[in-house]
Amino acid sequence: MKSDDPWKGIEASPDTSGLIGHLVLEGLPHEVFRARDALGRRILFLVHDRASMSSTSLPKMAGLELEADLRKDDGKAMLSVRLENQNDADIFARFCDDIVMTVKDAANETTAVQAFIGRTWKWHALLKGARKKTLSRQDQLGLIGELHTMNDDIGSVKGIGTALEAWRGSDGAPKDFELSGICIECKARGASSRSKIRITSEHQLADVPGQELVLLVHTFAAAEKDEVGALGLHDMVSLIRLKVDTERPDLRLMLEEKLDEAGYENGHEYEVVVLHRSTESFLVMQGFPRIVPGNYQEGPIEVSYDLPLVQITPFEIGKQELLQLLETPE
């Protein structure tokens, strides 16, 4: 049996006076409203103080428009989700009911905002998961290497929050991590593979003005799931989530957003299981063998190449020197 439309009886808002909202539940401690815009499209929105605004972005979802904005009349902040295709009104109602019930249990306005955004990301993951391509074995190993760098190399010195905020590899930036005074590019290789790494762009090892550039090479050995210390991608993600929840719970949504951008999906099966064997650190500086923009005048772009580790041995630095570079004040 089809349920009643929660937007039934709500008239379209006039063009000139913004949205005319209907409070969702009487006695709800947070200001959640249903409304229709000037075109009659269904909207759910949360009104809150500017001080409670979140830096976490909203997902992009087909058929929905999600916005975080400031109201012109009183300067208050507003989170909203608008249904573009009215044929999906039934599922939109369930989506909004889920948001309302989650926000209702929030202890304060800040957590209410986080709850609203969090549910949008949960639904985004649910709807997208079936369509997302499973990461290849090499991509799984590469993501394990980036998360290892975040947790063990940067997080152990700067804290997991700083390491997470510095992570750029998830969005395809030239460098995997960008911190104050230092950029880090990390590579993951199998212990039984040839002693080389793959550089996938002429920008990966390019200098950054005012920044030191370090190349980390992680070596992993294939392992069985029951071996002590063995980790798969789901295991590595669980470790990171636990540390973020413990040290910086305010950044949990940022972590989920970045994992999604990196292609990770909770429901996928990942077959790569490894043991971390070693990490070698190299300081990229004058004389380092590399291809960077400007090597060839009007030459090729999007250059990929293999770099034998033996060629960069003279640029290897010890753990103590890496720690000193990481300890640069923010």
N, C-alpha and C positions, 0 to 999 in steps of 0.2 A: 504493500500500500504506500502510495506516495505521500510524504509528509508535507505539512503546510509550509508555504514559502515564508521564511522569516521576514522577507522584504515586502510582503503583501501589505498594501495600505500605506506604504511609505512613498510620498510623492517626490518627483524630481526636484532638485534644488534649483533656485533661480540662478542665472548666470552671474548676477551682480553681488550676491550676498554670501558666497561661499557655500559650504555644505550645511544643510539643516539635518542634524543627526538625531537619532532616536536612541536613548540610553538602552543598552542591551539588557541589563538586569538591575532591578532596583536593589539598592544596598551594596552593589558591587564597589569595593574600595578603589577601583581604578576606572577612569573615564573611557569606557569602550562604547562606541556608537556604531549603529548601522545607518546608512544613508544611500541616497541615489544622487548621482551627479546630474548636471543639466541635460544630459542625454539619456537619463534614466538608468544608467549602469549601476549595478550593485557595488557598494563599498563598505568595508569594515575599517574603522580607524580608532586609534588610541591617542588621546590627548595627554600630554605630560609636560613637565617643566623642562626648560632648555638644559638645566644642570644634569638631567638624567639621560641626555642624548648619548647614544652609543657610537663608537667608531667602527663597529662591525657593519660591513655592507650588507645589503639585501640581495638575495639571489634573483637571477633572471629566470622567469618561468613563463612558458608559452601560454598565451591567453590571459595572463594576469599582469597588472601593472603595480609594482610595489614601490612605495616612495617614503622617504624620510624628509620632512620639510618643516618650515616655520610658518605659522599662521600670521597673516598680515595684520589682523585686527588687534591681537593681544600679544603677539610675539611668542606664544607657546609653541612647543614642538608637537609634531603629529606624525605618527606612523600609520600608513594606510595600505590596504590591498584592494585593488579594483578589478572586477571581472570584465574582461573585454568581450568575451563570447557568451552571450546570454543563454545559449543552448546548454552550457555546463553549470546551470544554476544549482542543480542538486548536489554535485560534488563540491561546488564552492561553498554551499551552506555547511556541509560537513567539515570542510577545511576551516571555516570561520568559527564553527562551534568548538573545534579542537583548540584554536587559538584562545577563545574566550575562557574556556575551562582551565587552560594552563595559566593564563594571566590572572584569573580569579584567585589562584592559590599563591600568587607572588606576595612576599612579605612586605615589600616596599616598591616605590615607583621605579627605581633603578632595575630591580629584578623583574618587574613587570615588563619593562622595555626589552630586557634580555630574553624574557620568555616569549614575547611576541616574535622577535627576530628568530629565536631558536626554533620555534614551531615552523616558521616559513622554510628554514633550512632543512628541517626534518621531512617536510612534505616534498621539498625540492629533491632530496636524496631518494625518497620513495618513488617519485614519478620518473626520475632520471635514471635510477639504478638499472632498470631493465634494458635501457638503451645504451648504457655506457660500455664501451669496449674494454675488455679485460686487459690489463697491462701485460706486455710481453715479458719474458724472463729477464731480458736485459734491463727493461724499464723497472721491473720489480727490484732488481739488484741495485739499480741507480737510486731509487727512492729509499731503499734501506740505507744506502750510504749517506744520503742527505740527512735522514733522520738520526743516524748515528753521529754525524757531525754536529747536529743540533743538540743532541742529548749529552754526548760524551766529551766532545771537544770544546764547543762554545758554551753550552749550558753549565758545564762543571766549573767554568771560570766566571761567566757573566750572569748566570741564572737562566732558567728555561724561558722566562718571559722575554728577555733581550734577544736570546737566540731565535725564538719564534718570530719576533717582530723583524729580525734581520733576514729571515728566510725569503729569498727571492726566486729560487729555482722552481717553485710551484707555479709561478706565472710566466715562466719562460724567459726571465731576464738573463742577460749575459753572464752575470756572476750569481752563484748559488746563495751567497750570504754577503750582505753589505752592512758593516759596522763602522763605528767611528774610528777612522785611521787605518782600517784594514778591510779588504774584500777577500773572500774565500771562494775558490772554485774547488769542488770535490769530485773525485772519480772513484768508482767502485769496480774492482776487477776480481775474477776468480783466481784462486790459488794455482789452479792447473793451467790457466791460460798463458799465452805468450806474454812476455814482460814488456807490455806496451799499453798505452791508454788511448782512447779515442777522443780527439778534440773536435767538437761538432760545429764550431763556428769560429771565424777569425776574430770575433769579439770576446771569446771566452778568456783568452790570456792577454788581452789588450790592457795597457796601462790605464789606471784611473788617476787623474791629477789629485795630488795631495793624499793618496791612499797607498799603503803597501798592498801587494797582491800575493797571496799564498795559495799554492796548489796542494791539496791533500789527496793522497792516493790510499784508499782502503783496500786491503786484500782480504777476501772472504773465501773460506773453504766450504764446499758442499757438505751437508750434514743430514742426518736423519732426525725426524721430529723429536724422538725420545732422548737424543744426546744432550748431556748437560751443557747449558749455555747456548744451545741452538735456537735460532730465531727465524721466524718467517715474517712476512710483511705485517700480518695482523698482530703478531706478538710485538713487533717494534712500535706499531701505532698504539697499542695498549699501554706500553711503557711510557710513551710520550704523553698520552692522555692522562695517565695517573699522575705524572709529574706536574703537568699543567693544572690539573684539578687541585693538587696539593699546594703548589706555589703561587699560581696565578689563575685562579678560577675565572677571573674576569676576561681572560683571553681564550676561553674554551671555544667560543664561537669563531674566533679568528682562526684557531687551529683547524676546526672542521671546514671552514671556507677554503683554507689553503690546501688541505688534504683533497678536497673535492677538485680544486684547480689542478692538482698534480695527477688526477686520474684515479685516486684511491676510492674504493667502494666497499662498504662493510659486507655486503652480501656476496661478493665475488670470491672465488676460490683461487688462492695463489700458491703455486707449487714450489717456489724457491725457498729453501731452508738452508741457512748458512751459520757458520761460526766465524767470528771476527778473528783474523790472524794478526794483522799489523796495520799500522798507519804510518805512512812516510810523508813528511812535510817538505815542500820546496818553496823557496822564495823566488818569485818571478821578477827578474831585474834585467838590467842591460846584459846582453850576451846570452840570455836564455833562448834556447831554440824554439821558435814559434812563428806562426803566420798571423799577422795582425793587419788591420786596415792601414793602407798606405804602403805596404810592402811592394805592391805592384800598381804603378800609376795607371789609372783607368783599367785595372785588371779585374779578375773574377771576384765574385761576392758569394756569400754563403759557402765558404770553404770548409770542408771536413778533412781531417788528416790523422794518421796514427803517429804517436810520439813514443819512441822507445825509451824506457826508463833509464837505460844506461847512459843516454845522452844528457839527462838532466841530473845525474848523480852529483856533479860539482855544486849544484845549487841547493842540495839538501840541508835542512836546518834541524837542530835537535828540539826535543820537546820543551826544554827550558826557554829557548828563543821564541818558540811559538807562543808559549804562555806569556812572555813579556809583551809580544805584539798584541795579544788578546786583552791584556790588562790595561791597555790604553784607556784613560778616563773618557767617559761619554761626553 
